Amino acid sequence: MRENYLGAAIKGLLVGGTMLVPGVSGGSMAMVLGIYDRLIGAVSSFGRDKKRNFLFLAAFGAGALCGMAAFARPVLFLLKAYPLPVSYFFLGAVAGGIPLMIKKSRVSRFSWRLPAYVLLGGALVWLLSRLPQHMFSLPWRGGAQSGTAGILWGFALAAAGAVAAVALVLPGISVSYLFLMMGLYDTLMEALTRLYLPFLLPLGIGLLAGILATARLLETALRKYSQQT
């Protein structure tokens, strides 16, 4: 089947822009846009068709990065100027994708186990939201640290990226909210608006490593246990 790389880039742009809002899940938005399964498959089965998967991920990733860079300032402005309307708009967009998720799960009849899986997923999100505030933040103000402190700072950012990768892969978990809980959201938004690479590179490396580690497990779960997942 012919790959629509332009469509992947446009959807990446939308996912990248909206996932900057705390509470909005990039995974859920990707599912609403109908690109979620393709993303997980491209990452977890990358070696089966390297060229096609690489071009697809490159198109989506480029779109997502452009979306994050382009929408960082407008999203910050709208959230500060109109916090409730903007938050409810994105909440409605995600809620509108719930019927699609139910359809994808192929639930044919009700089982008492289904609410248990919903509660389990809710508990996971709650536990992630209870991470200590500023867990990964370091005393950085406007520039990268030097020497040993700079190395530790880079490793801390990579670790934060690996943790946040779970929120990127799993629908329903907001990566921005997770960054907020870790005390990195404001610094991330500032780094995006300034394209400050000493901050973004280690964070991105951690995100990539976390996604690669999580995607294959999630693809297996979605294939074998679609309703539960």
N, C-alpha and C positions, 0 to 999 in steps of 0.2 A: 504494500500500500504506500502511495506517495505521501511523504511527510510535508506538512504545512508549516514551514519554519517561520513565516511571517506571522501566522496565527499564534504560534508558540511564543514569539517575541511580544506580541500585543498582550497576550494573557499574562506573560511574565511581568509586563509593565503594570498591569492592573493588580496582580498579586503583590508585587514589590511595593507599590504605592499604598495599598490599603493595609498591609500588614504592619505599617508604622504606627497604626492606631492601637493603643493598649486595649485589650479585650477582643480584638479581631484576629481570628485564626487564619494564617496564610494557607494552611492545609485545607480548612473548610472553604476558603475562597477558591482554591484550586479545584476542589470538588464541585463547587457550584459552576465553575467555568468549564467543567468536563475534561480537565487535563490532569487530574490527580493520578489516576491509574497509570497513565503514560509516563508521568514523572517517576513514579516508584519503580515501574518496570525498566525504564532507561537506566536508572542508577543501579538497581540490584542485578540486572542482567546486562551490564555494560559490555562485557566481553563477547557476547553472542553476535552483536552487530556494532562494532566499535565506531565505525564512521558515522552511521546513521544516528546512533545514540549520542555521540559526541556533538554532532551538528545540532541535534534537537536540544540538548542540555545547554549548549553554547548560546543558542538563540533565546531560550527561555531565561537563562542566567543573565544575558546582556540586557534583555527587557526588564528583568527584575531589578538589576542594578540601576538602570536608567530611571525606573519608576521610583526607587528609593531616593535617588539623588534629586529627581525633579520634584517630587511631592513632599520632601522633608519640610521645606519652609512653608508651603501652603497648608499642610496638615497641622503643623505647629500653630500657625496663625488661626486656622479655623477652630482648632480645639480650644485655644485660649479665648477667642472672640465669641464662639457659639458652641460651648462644650456639650450641652444637652442635645440640640438638634443633630449635630454631627455624630455623636455617640449612638443615638437612637437610629440614625440612618444606617450606619454600618451594622448595628445589631440586627436591624430588620433584614439587611442583605444576607447576613449569615443565617438568620432564622428561616429565611425563604429557601435555603438549601436543605433544610431538614427533610422535607418530603423526598428529595432526591436521594439522600442518604438512606432513608427507609426503603426506597425502591431498590437501591443497589444491594441492600442486605438480603433481598429476596425472602422477606418474611411472609409466609403463607398463612400461618395460624399463630395465635397467641400462645406463649408459654411463660410459666412463672419465672423461668430463668432470664427472660429478656430484661425485665426491670432490674434484675441483679447485675447484669452487665452494664446497664446505664449507670447504676449507682457506683459500680466499680470504676468506670471511666470518670465520673464526677469526683470520686475520692482521689483519683490520681491527679486531676487538675488541682484539687484543693491542696494536696500535699506539696505539689510544685509551687503553689502560690504562697505556702507557709515557709519557704526558704528564708533564712535570715536576711533582712535588708542590708544592702551594701556588702554582701558576702564576698564579692569579687572586686569591689572598688578599692583602688589604691590612691594615695595622695598625689594625683596627677592633675595639674592645673595649666592647661594650655601647651604642654609639650611633653615628649616622651622622657622617661627616666633614663639615666645613664648608668653604666657599670652593672653591678649585681642587681641593683634595684630595678633597672630597666629590663633585665632578663626575667626576673620574677614577675614583673608587670606583664611582660609578653606572655609568659606561661599562664598567668591568671586570666588574661583575656582569651587565650586559646581554650582554657578549661571552661570559661563562661560560654564560649561559642559552642563547645561540645554539648554542654547541658541544654543550651537553647535550641540545638539541632532537633532535640526530641519534640519541641513545640513546632518546629518547621515541618516535621514529617507527620506528626499525629494531628488529624483534624480535631478542632474543638479547643486546642490549647494555643493561647496567644503568645507569640514569641516576644512581642513588644512588652506585654505585661510581665513576662518572665524577666526581661531585661530591667524593667522597673523595679521588680522585687530584689534584683541583685545590685541595684544602685547604679546601673550603667546606662539607663535610658537617655537621660539628658545629655550625657557625654557622647553617646552614640549619635544622637540627632545633630549635635554640634559638629561631630567628626564628619557626618554625611554632608552637611551643608558646606563644610570647608574641604571635603575630600582629603581628610587627614590620614594618610596611609599608615604611619606608624601605629595608629590605633586600629584601623580597619583591617590590615593584613593579618595580624595574629588572630583577631576575632574571626575573620573569614576562614583561616586555616582550621581553626577549631570547629567551626560550623560544617565545613566540608568533611572533616574526619568523622564527626558525629552523624552526619547524614549517611555516609557510606556504611557506617557500622549499624545503623538502624533500619535502612531501607529494605535490605534483604529479609530481615526478620518480619517486617511489616507486610511485605509482599506475600510471604508464606502464610501469615495469619489471615490476610484478606482472601487468599485463594482457598485455604482449607477451613477457615472459621469466619466466613464473611458476616454472618448474623451477629456473632459475639463481638467481633471487632468493630 
